[in-house]
Amino acid sequence: MASPEAVAQIRRHQAEGKAREMYQDYLKLKSRVENLRSLNIHNGQEIARMGVDELGQLERQADTSLRQIRSKKALSMLDNLSNLKTKSLQSWCEKRKQLCCNTITECY
């Protein structure tokens, strides 16, 4: 089994990778928002002039973006839950080892 320091280092590395990925997603979404703003869609000036097909496409884009955000949030929460379970199990194992060692030394 890996040492606690190695496990912590791996987790930090994974967290840094996720942070970079989330930042890249943020930049993509920011770019989309800027594009929408440049078209003046966000304040409704152009929406009144759009056809049904264009509005449908815009709605699908918004739905797709929202699904991606929710999916990434759910995955992140599952990863966090998995990490908490692992930490809990490791803590339990450490305490069990300490109890066993203490019991053995008391018997001698």
Secondary structure as a PSIPRED ss2 file (coil, helix, strand):
# PSIPRED VFORMAT (PSIPRED V4.0)

   1 M C   1.000  0.000  0.000
   2 A C   1.000  0.000  0.000
   3 S C   1.000  0.000  0.000
   4 P H   0.000  1.000  0.000
   5 E H   0.000  1.000  0.000
   6 A H   0.000  1.000  0.000
   7 V H   0.000  1.000  0.000
   8 A H   0.000  1.000  0.000
   9 Q H   0.000  1.000  0.000
  10 I H   0.000  1.000  0.000
  11 R H   0.000  1.000  0.000
  12 R H   0.000  1.000  0.000
  13 H H   0.000  1.000  0.000
  14 Q H   0.000  1.000  0.000
  15 A H   0.000  1.000  0.000
  16 E H   0.000  1.000  0.000
  17 G H   0.000  1.000  0.000
  18 K H   0.000  1.000  0.000
  19 A H   0.000  1.000  0.000
  20 R H   0.000  1.000  0.000
  21 E H   0.000  1.000  0.000
  22 M H   0.000  1.000  0.000
  23 Y H   0.000  1.000  0.000
  24 Q H   0.000  1.000  0.000
  25 D H   0.000  1.000  0.000
  26 Y H   0.000  1.000  0.000
  27 L H   0.000  1.000  0.000
  28 K H   0.000  1.000  0.000
  29 L H   0.000  1.000  0.000
  30 K H   0.000  1.000  0.000
  31 S H   0.000  1.000  0.000
  32 R H   0.000  1.000  0.000
  33 V H   0.000  1.000  0.000
  34 E H   0.000  1.000  0.000
  35 N H   0.000  1.000  0.000
  36 L H   0.000  1.000  0.000
  37 R H   0.000  1.000  0.000
  38 S H   0.000  1.000  0.000
  39 L C   1.000  0.000  0.000
  40 N C   1.000  0.000  0.000
  41 I C   1.000  0.000  0.000
  42 H C   1.000  0.000  0.000
  43 N C   1.000  0.000  0.000
  44 G C   1.000  0.000  0.000
  45 Q C   1.000  0.000  0.000
  46 E C   1.000  0.000  0.000
  47 I H   0.000  1.000  0.000
  48 A H   0.000  1.000  0.000
  49 R H   0.000  1.000  0.000
  50 M C   1.000  0.000  0.000
  51 G C   1.000  0.000  0.000
  52 V H   0.000  1.000  0.000
  53 D H   0.000  1.000  0.000
  54 E H   0.000  1.000  0.000
  55 L H   0.000  1.000  0.000
  56 G H   0.000  1.000  0.000
  57 Q H   0.000  1.000  0.000
  58 L H   0.000  1.000  0.000
  59 E H   0.000  1.000  0.000
  60 R H   0.000  1.000  0.000
  61 Q H   0.000  1.000  0.000
  62 A H   0.000  1.000  0.000
  63 D H   0.000  1.000  0.000
  64 T H   0.000  1.000  0.000
  65 S H   0.000  1.000  0.000
  66 L H   0.000  1.000  0.000
  67 R H   0.000  1.000  0.000
  68 Q H   0.000  1.000  0.000
  69 I H   0.000  1.000  0.000
  70 R H   0.000  1.000  0.000
  71 S H   0.000  1.000  0.000
  72 K H   0.000  1.000  0.000
  73 K H   0.000  1.000  0.000
  74 A H   0.000  1.000  0.000
  75 L H   0.000  1.000  0.000
  76 S H   0.000  1.000  0.000
  77 M H   0.000  1.000  0.000
  78 L H   0.000  1.000  0.000
  79 D H   0.000  1.000  0.000
  80 N H   0.000  1.000  0.000
  81 L H   0.000  1.000  0.000
  82 S H   0.000  1.000  0.000
  83 N H   0.000  1.000  0.000
  84 L H   0.000  1.000  0.000
  85 K H   0.000  1.000  0.000
  86 T H   0.000  1.000  0.000
  87 K H   0.000  1.000  0.000
  88 S H   0.000  1.000  0.000
  89 L H   0.000  1.000  0.000
  90 Q H   0.000  1.000  0.000
  91 S H   0.000  1.000  0.000
  92 W H   0.000  1.000  0.000
  93 C H   0.000  1.000  0.000
  94 E H   0.000  1.000  0.000
  95 K H   0.000  1.000  0.000
  96 R H   0.000  1.000  0.000
  97 K H   0.000  1.000  0.000
  98 Q H   0.000  1.000  0.000
  99 L H   0.000  1.000  0.000
 100 C H   0.000  1.000  0.000
 101 C H   0.000  1.000  0.000
 102 N H   0.000  1.000  0.000
 103 T H   0.000  1.000  0.000
 104 I H   0.000  1.000  0.000
 105 T H   0.000  1.000  0.000
 106 E H   0.000  1.000  0.000
 107 C H   0.000  1.000  0.000
 108 Y C   1.000  0.000  0.000
